[in-house]
Amino acid sequence: MMQSNYRVAELIVQFMSGATLQLADIQKKYDISVRTSQRDLSYIRKALKEYDAGDLIEQQGAYHLAHDSAQLDYEMVLATSNILLGTRALAPDKLNVTLDYLCSGLSLTMQAALRKQLTIPRGSYVPLSKPKQLLRRLHEVALCIANNQRLTFTYLSSQPTEPEPLLHHAQPVALFFEVHYFYVAMLSQERAGYWLYRLDRIVDIQAKTAGEKLDYAECFSLQDHRHHTYLVDDGELMQIHFIYRFYPQTALDAFPGSRVIQKNTDGSVIIEAYVKIGGAIRWLLSQGSGVKVISPVSLVKQMRKELAAARDQYTE
């Protein structure tokens, strides 16, 4: 019995020190059977659980101790890595550097498990058609926000009327990510107010000068933007109502703050939302016959016009 207690205690010490032990090596070192080694590990697992000291994890015959905090670290890195892969925003080389950095804080065993979990997502990563090297630019703009600096930069607009980069003067106040792209909200001289600039469309930052210490309460509201905007921060803010025939949560997620105000007998719902109408129309059109706008009248007319124009493109 004394020998058995010593063996279990020694195994616990090894696990607590971070060792990964093979079941076959445990059996060989202590000259014990498979049944005895599994019983010892069962005792250890029970004791660890009783004292909230972690969990004994088995992977292909190898055992290691995962503390609750370490397990949480693994889960957070796994989630963050998959989110990053889903954005498609980074060039492949910078993506790999970033994923490796996220992984580096884990134990060697967990690093191996994470790499195995990410084999398919990393192997099937498809970047945007023209990915930019954004990490340095992200850091640069973040420092400008922290230091209240004003920028002079060239910017390539997505508007067909501006095919070449134009000079802009603006002070950045907020940096955020949304649907494949990083954006910077800036107090713009050219736009006479706050405007959203896509980070990858900033061609060259030519100068940085001292800006104003802007009152956050008067700055661009990222919360309002995310509640009222879908893809394009454009158009009048208005309340709209529409019938939705697909899974309601899809529409509710597209427009945060929206709500179902009526459930219809045919399974459809009526949704109320407050939106910037420019981007909202794009989403509504993307849902095809699954959506019917019912108010306001101005939006109903605009939807008819857009749908008729789309139909006319396919007439012979």
Backbone hydrogen bonds, N-H to C=O, Kabsch-Sander energy under -0.5 kcal/mol:
donor,donor_aa,acceptor,acceptor_aa,energy
5,N,1,M,-2.5
6,Y,2,M,-2.3
7,R,3,Q,-2.3
8,V,4,S,-2.3
9,A,5,N,-2.6
10,E,6,Y,-2.8
11,L,7,R,-2.1
12,I,8,V,-2.4
13,V,9,A,-2.3
14,Q,10,E,-2.1
15,F,11,L,-2.6
16,M,12,I,-2.8
17,S,13,V,-1.5
18,G,15,F,-1.6
19,A,14,Q,-2.2
21,L,19,A,-0.5
21,L,63,Y,-2.5
23,L,61,G,-3.0
26,I,22,Q,-2.1
27,Q,23,L,-2.1
28,K,24,A,-2.0
29,K,25,D,-2.8
30,Y,26,I,-2.0
31,D,27,Q,-0.7
32,I,27,Q,-1.7
37,S,33,S,-2.4
38,Q,34,V,-2.3
39,R,35,R,-1.8
40,D,36,T,-2.5
41,L,37,S,-2.2
42,S,38,Q,-1.8
43,Y,39,R,-2.1
44,I,40,D,-2.3
45,R,41,L,-2.7
46,K,42,S,-2.1
47,A,43,Y,-2.4
48,L,44,I,-2.6
49,K,45,R,-2.0
50,E,46,K,-2.1
51,Y,47,A,-1.7
52,D,49,K,-1.2
53,A,48,L,-2.9
54,G,48,L,-0.5
55,D,66,A,-2.6
57,I,55,D,-0.7
57,I,64,H,-3.1
59,Q,62,A,-2.8
62,A,59,Q,-1.3
63,Y,21,L,-3.0
64,H,57,I,-2.0
66,A,55,D,-3.2
66,A,64,H,-0.5
67,H,65,L,-0.6
71,Q,67,H,-2.8
72,L,68,D,-2.2
73,D,69,S,-2.3
74,Y,70,A,-2.3
75,E,71,Q,-2.4
76,M,72,L,-2.5
77,V,73,D,-2.5
78,L,74,Y,-2.6
79,A,75,E,-2.3
80,T,76,M,-2.8
81,S,77,V,-2.6
82,N,78,L,-2.0
83,I,79,A,-2.2
84,L,80,T,-2.6
85,L,81,S,-2.3
86,G,82,N,-1.9
87,T,83,I,-1.2
87,T,84,L,-0.5
88,R,84,L,-0.8
91,A,132,K,-0.6
95,L,91,A,-2.5
96,N,92,P,-2.4
97,V,93,D,-1.8
98,T,94,K,-2.3
99,L,95,L,-2.8
100,D,96,N,-2.3
101,Y,97,V,-2.0
102,L,98,T,-2.3
103,C,99,L,-1.9
104,S,100,D,-1.4
105,G,101,Y,-0.5
105,G,102,L,-0.6
106,L,103,C,-2.0
111,Q,107,S,-2.7
112,A,108,L,-2.1
113,A,109,T,-2.0
114,L,110,M,-2.7
115,R,111,Q,-2.6
116,K,112,A,-1.8
117,Q,113,A,-2.2
118,L,114,L,-2.1
119,T,116,K,-1.0
122,R,118,L,-2.9
123,G,119,T,-2.0
124,S,120,I,-1.7
125,Y,122,R,-1.1
128,L,88,R,-1.7
134,L,132,K,-1.3
138,L,134,L,-3.0
139,H,135,L,-2.0
140,E,136,R,-2.4
141,V,137,R,-2.6
142,A,138,L,-2.3
143,L,139,H,-2.1
144,C,140,E,-1.6
145,I,141,V,-2.1
146,A,142,A,-2.2
147,N,143,L,-2.1
148,N,145,I,-1.1
149,Q,144,C,-2.6
150,R,209,T,-3.6
151,L,170,A,-3.1
152,T,207,A,-2.3
153,F,168,H,-2.3
154,T,204,D,-2.3
155,Y,166,L,-2.5
156,L,201,R,-2.5
157,S,155,Y,-0.8
162,E,159,Q,-2.0
166,L,155,Y,-2.5
168,H,153,F,-3.2
170,A,151,L,-2.0
171,Q,187,L,-1.9
173,V,185,A,-3.1
174,A,185,A,-1.3
176,F,183,Y,-2.3
178,E,181,Y,-2.9
181,Y,178,E,-1.4
183,Y,176,F,-3.5
184,V,197,Y,-2.9
185,A,174,A,-2.7
186,M,184,V,-0.5
186,M,195,W,-2.8
187,L,171,Q,-2.7
188,S,186,M,-1.0
188,S,193,G,-2.8
189,Q,169,H,-2.9
190,E,169,H,-0.5
192,A,188,S,-0.6
193,G,188,S,-1.6
195,W,186,M,-2.6
197,Y,184,V,-2.7
197,Y,195,W,-0.5
199,L,182,F,-2.7
201,R,198,R,-1.6
202,I,199,L,-1.4
203,V,154,T,-2.0
203,V,201,R,-0.9
204,D,154,T,-1.0
206,Q,152,T,-2.4
206,Q,204,D,-0.8
207,A,152,T,-1.7
209,T,150,R,-2.6
211,G,148,N,-2.5
214,L,212,E,-1.4
216,Y,214,L,-0.5
218,E,215,D,-1.6
219,C,216,Y,-1.4
222,L,220,F,-0.8
225,H,221,S,-2.2
226,R,222,L,-2.4
227,H,223,Q,-1.4
228,H,224,D,-1.9
229,T,225,H,-1.7
230,Y,232,V,-0.5
232,V,230,Y,-2.7
234,D,232,V,-1.8
238,M,236,E,-0.6
238,M,275,V,-2.5
240,I,273,A,-3.0
241,H,295,S,-2.3
242,F,271,I,-1.9
243,I,292,K,-3.2
244,Y,269,V,-2.9
245,R,290,G,-2.7
250,T,247,Y,-1.6
251,A,247,Y,-0.7
251,A,248,P,-0.6
252,L,248,P,-2.2
253,D,249,Q,-2.5
254,A,250,T,-1.3
255,F,251,A,-1.6
258,S,255,F,-2.1
259,R,272,E,-2.2
261,I,259,R,-0.6
261,I,270,I,-2.8
262,Q,270,I,-1.2
264,N,262,Q,-0.5
264,N,268,S,-3.0
267,G,264,N,-1.7
269,V,244,Y,-2.0
270,I,262,Q,-2.7
271,I,242,F,-2.8
271,I,269,V,-0.5
272,E,259,R,-2.8
273,A,240,I,-2.2
275,V,238,M,-2.6
275,V,273,A,-0.6
276,K,228,H,-4.2
277,I,236,E,-2.4
277,I,275,V,-0.7
278,G,234,D,-2.2
279,G,232,V,-0.8
279,G,234,D,-0.7
279,G,276,K,-0.5
280,A,276,K,-1.7
281,I,277,I,-2.2
282,R,278,G,-0.9
283,W,279,G,-1.6
284,L,280,A,-2.8
285,L,281,I,-2.7
286,S,282,R,-1.5
287,Q,283,W,-0.7
287,Q,284,L,-1.0
288,G,285,L,-1.4
290,G,287,Q,-2.1
291,V,288,G,-1.4
292,K,243,I,-1.9
294,I,241,H,-2.6
295,S,241,H,-1.5
300,V,296,P,-1.9
301,K,297,V,-2.5
302,Q,298,S,-1.8
303,M,299,L,-2.7
304,R,300,V,-2.2
305,K,301,K,-2.2
306,E,302,Q,-2.5
307,L,303,M,-2.7
308,A,304,R,-2.4
309,A,305,K,-2.2
310,A,306,E,-2.1
311,R,307,L,-2.5
312,D,308,A,-2.5
313,Q,309,A,-0.8
313,Q,310,A,-0.6
314,Y,311,R,-2.0
315,T,312,D,-1.0
